[in-house]
Amino acid sequence: MERLWNRNYCKVMTANFSLFFAFYLLAPLLPIYLSECFNAGKDTIGLVLSGYTVTALLCRPFSGYLVDSFDRKRMLLVFYFLFFVFFAGYLAAGSLLLFALVRTLHGAPFGGLTVANSTVAIDVLPSSRRNEGIGYYGLSNNVAMALAPTAGITLYHYTGSFDILFWLSLAVAGIGLAVDATVDVPKRQIVRTKKGVSLDRFFLTNGWLLAVNVIFFGFCFGVLQNYLAIYSKEVMGVTQATGLFFIILSAGLMVARLAGSRAFREGKLTQCATLGMLLSTTGYHIFVLCTNRVGYFVSPMLIGLGNGMIWPAFLNMMISVATNNQRGTANSTLLVSWDVGIGLGVLLGGVVAEKIDYSFAFYTVAAVQLAGAMLFLTATRSFFEKRRLNK
């Protein structure tokens, strides 16, 4: 059997960990930062934070095209450098308007970088271990999600300084850039066509229903990721346990990736997705129905286990309905749909919290998660099986 954990794959995973650590270090604290430093209201916070996702969403279809059409390593380093530089903009932003501008523009290199890095990861994997390797690749995201929010919340608790967090994110992103610069990407022939640019170069039309389905799950995670800290503080009176919530969630993500590796290697993609939806839907409902510490700490494990099965299953399914020259487009399509969901979750979650309350916002999350699971079972599963290129 071909070697899975080769040097370049490990480097790409390390760089991926760095980019998501830098991102998650700030994500749960930015609503508090905007509220305390700029006196922003709940709906304003949602609007400002959604700008990042909107630009990532707009950039990703083009980044998939660029990654497929030009030298992948060069595009990877360009995106990573821009992602790194924008962290300095948070330190310079002295007003809400300027911060909103920097945050919104920062989404563009993030969108391109996540597409480029995951595509390079697929390139450096042996073909016989690709399904399995894609599952393990997400562990770097999950470890970052476990450590970064806790590190950020703890650091802020002891220092009370957001500037320290911005500097740390800048440094971690710089490390990731340096690591990716040493990756040896296999040479490939770039296919040039004389045909006009078609929609399929920017969006994988063969996987459109998979993309629609992922929007539901992205919505749920967008609300959870951005409003958990402030929901915990205002509704449940929990301030120090938010970091532990993310640790438990990430532990569930990691356990699912490891436990599901054999199933992914055997190509049981729809089975993994179905199990993941059952677990995560149960977790979200426990979170909103059991408003005590038992529910607060049981739900993230189930949500983590579920999402740890859902994401690699959908990524493998999307790649399985794409040709080899559409890997970048397949990656960007899935990430675009995730961004749409995240953006809707951040934006609508803030609006619902402002008009009603945070509790109702999380009830909405449970309903949307259930709707996404039902869509998969009734339509998306058979849609994928009919279009699957590699059985």
N, C-alpha and C positions, 0 to 999 in steps of 0.2 A: 504494500500500500504506500502511496506517495506521502511524503512528509508534509504535515499540515503546518506545524509551527516553525516555518522558515524565518530567517532573519528579517527579510523585508516585511513580511506579514506582522511580525512583532513590532517593528518600527511604526508601521501605519497604525496599529492599534494604540501604541503609546501616544502618537500625535493626536489620535482621535480622543483619547482620554484627556489630553491637555486642553483641547478646544472645548470639550463639554464641561470640564472642571471650571474653566474660566467663565463659561456661560452660567452654570448652575450656582456658582459662588454668589452671583448677584441676583439671579431670578427671584428667589422667594423674598428678598429684602427690598427690592425696588419699589413695591407699593408703599412700604413703610417710609422709604427714603423720600418719595414724592410727597407723601402726606406730611412728614415732619419738616422737611427742608423747604418745600414750596407751597405747603398748605393746599395741596390738590385734593379735589373731591373724588368720590369713588368713581363716577362716570368719567372724569378727566383722567384718572389713573388708568382706567381701562383703555381709553382712547390713546394715551401716550404709549402704553406698553404694546398695544396692538400694531403700532407703526412698524416695529421691528419685524413682526411676522409678515406684514403686508409686503415689505420690500424683499424679504427672503422669498416670499411666494412669487413675486414678480421676476426675481432674478433666476430662480431655479430652472424654469424651462429653457432659458437661454444658456445657463451654465451647463445643462445636459448636452445641448447642441455643441457648445465650445469644447467640452471634455471629449466628445465623440469625434469632433472635426479637427482638433489641433493636438499638439503634444500634451499629453495628460499631466506629466510632472510639471511642466512649465505653468500650466493653468493652475495646478494645485498650489504651487508656491506663490503665485500672484494673489490668489484668493486668501491664502493664509497670511501673507504679509499685510494685506488690507484689514483683515479681521483683527490682527495684532495691533495695528496702529490706532484703530478706532477706540480702543480702551482708554487711550490718553485723552480722547475727547471728553469723556465723562469728568475727568479732573478739571478740564478747562471750562465746562459748562456752568455758568453762573446764574442762569435764569431757567425757568421752566420751558420757555420756548426754545432756547438753545439746547437744553438737555433733550427735549423731544426730537429736535432735528438730528442730533448726533445719534440718538437711540434708533431712530427710523432708518438713517443711512447705514448704520452698523448691520442691519439685517441683510443687506445685499451681499457682502463678502461671506457672511455666515451661510447664506443660502447656497452660494457657489462652492464654498469649502466643504460642506457636508456631502454634496454630490461628488465632488472631485476625489475626496479622501476615500469614500466608500467604493467608488469605481476603481480606484487604484488598488484597494484591498482585494477586490474581485480579481483583478489582473494578476496579482502576485500569488493567488491561491492556485494549487493544482486542481485541474478540472474535476478529478474524482472526489475531491474533498470540499467542493464549493458550497453545497447546501449546508454542510456541517460548519464550514468556516464562516459563512455569513451569520450563522447563529452565534458562534463564539465572538465574532467581531463586536456584536452589541454589548458584550460584557464590559468593554472599555467605557461605553456610555453609562452602563449601570453602576460601575464602581465610582465613576465621577459623580453620578447622581446621589450615591450613598454618602460620599465624603464631602463634596463641595457645599451643599446647603448647610450641613452640620458645622463645617469649618467656618462658613460665612456667618451663621447665626451666633456661634460661640465667640468668634473674633469680635463681632459687633457688640455682643453683650459685655465683653471685658474692656473694650476700647471706646465704644460709642462713636467710632470714626468710620465713615463710609469711604474716605479717601484711602485708607489702608486697604480696604477691599478692592478698590479700583486699581491700585498699584499691584496688588497680588494677582489680579486677573490679567493685567498687562504682562507680568513676569511669566506666568504659566503659559500664556499664549505664545510668548517668545520662545519658550522651551519647545513647544510643539512644532513651531516653524523650523527650528534648528534640527529637530529629529527628522522631519519630513524631507529636509534638504539632502539627507544622506540615503534616501530610499532609491534602490535601483529598480526602475520600472521597465518591464519587458518591452522591447521594440515591437511595434505593430504597424501594419500597413494601413494608412489612413485612406479610406475609400472616398474618392471625389466623384461626384455625379454632375452631369450637365443639366439635370432636371432642376426646375425651380424649387425653391425651399418649400417644403410641404409641412402640414401640421404635425405629421408623425415624427419630424425631426425635433420637435419641442415638447410633444405630449404623446405618450404611447397609447394610441387610440385602441389598440388590441386589448388593453387592460383598463378601459375606462370605468367599468363597474367596480373593479377592485379599488380604483382610486376614490370613487364615490363612497364606498364602504368605509375606507380609512378615515374620511372626514368625520364620521360619527365618533370614532375613538379618539381622534385628535381633539375634538371639541371637549370631551370629558377631561382629557389630560391637561388641556389649556386652562380650564377653570381650576383644577386641582393644583397644578404647578404654581399658578400665579396668585391664587387667593387663599391657599391653605393657611399661611401664616397669619393673615389678618382675620380670617374666619375663626381660627383657633383662639386668637386673642380676644375678639369681640363677642363671639357666641359661646365658646366653651370655657373661656378664662384660662386657656392653656398658652403659656409663653415659652417655656423652656423645652417642651416635648416635641416641638415641630421638627427639629433636627432628627429626633429619634424616629418620627413617622417616616421621614425620607430614607433613613437607614433601613428600616424594616421593609419598606417598599422596594428598595434596591436589592435587599437580600432576596426577596421573592423573585425579582427579575433575574438575578444571577442563578438562583436554584433552578428556575425554569429553563434557562439557557443550557445549563449543564445536564439537567435531567432529560431534556428533549433532544440532545445531540444525536442519539441513535435514531430516533424517529425521523429527524430531518435528513440524516444520512440515507435512510431507507425511502425518502421521498414522501412521507406521510404528512403532507402539508395541510390539507383540509382538515384532517383529524386533529392536528396540533392547534389549528386556528379555532376549531369548535370547542375544544377543551379550554383554551385560553379565554374565550368569550364567556363560557359558563363560570369560570373562576372570577374574572374581573367584574362581571355583572353582579355576582353575589357580593363581591367586596364593596362595590359602590353602594349597593342597597343597605348593607350593614352599616356603612359609614353614615348614611343619612337617617336610618331608622333607630340605630343604637347610639344615642347621643351621650355616651359615657366613655370612660377611659378604656373599657374592654373593647367596645366597638371601634374606638379611635386607634387601637393598636392591633386589632385583628384584621380590620379592613385593608390596611396597606399591604399586608402579606398576600392576601388574596388578589388584590389589584396588581401587585408586582408579579405574582405567578402568572396571572392572566395575560398581562401585557408582554411578559417575557416569552410567551408562546405566540401571541398574535403578531407582533412586529416582524420577527424573522420569518414567520409563515407567509405573511403578505409580501415581504421583500422577495423571498424565493419564488412565490407565485408570480409576481410581476416580472422577474427576470426570466421565468420559465415561459412566458408568452411573448418574449422579445428575442430578436436575433442577436448574435454576438456583437454586431456593430451598433446595437441599440442599448448597450448596457448603461451608458451615461443617461440616456433618455429614460430608461426604466427606473433608474435611481431617482432622477429628478421628478418624474411623474408621481412616484410614491411620496416623496418628500413634499411636493407641492400640495398634494391632497392632505397630508398631515398638517402642513402650514395653514391651509384653509380652515381646517378644524380647530387648530390652536388659536388662530386669529379670531374666529367666530366665538370661541370659548372665552377668550380674554375680553373681547369687546362686549358681547352680550352678557357675559357674567357680570361685568361692571355695571351695565345698565340695569340688569335685574336686581343686583344688590342695592343700587341707588333707589330704584322705584319700589322695591318690596323689601328684601333683606338677603343676607348671605345664605341663610338656611334654604330659602326657596331656590336660590341659584344652584345649590348642590342637589336638591330634589330634581331639578331639571337635568342635571348630569346623569343621575341614575336612569331617568326615562330615556335619554338619548342613547346611553350605552345599551339598554335593552333593545331599542329600535335598531341599532347597528347590528346586534347579534341576530335579530330576526331577519334582517335584510340578507345577511350572509347565508343563513340556513335555507331561505326560500328562493334565492336567486343567484347570489354571487358564487356559491360553491359550484353549481352546474355551469355557470358562465365560464369559470376558470377551466374546468375539465374539458370543455369543448374546444378551448383555444390553446391548451397546453402543448408546447412544442417538444419538450423532452419529458417523456413519461418516467 
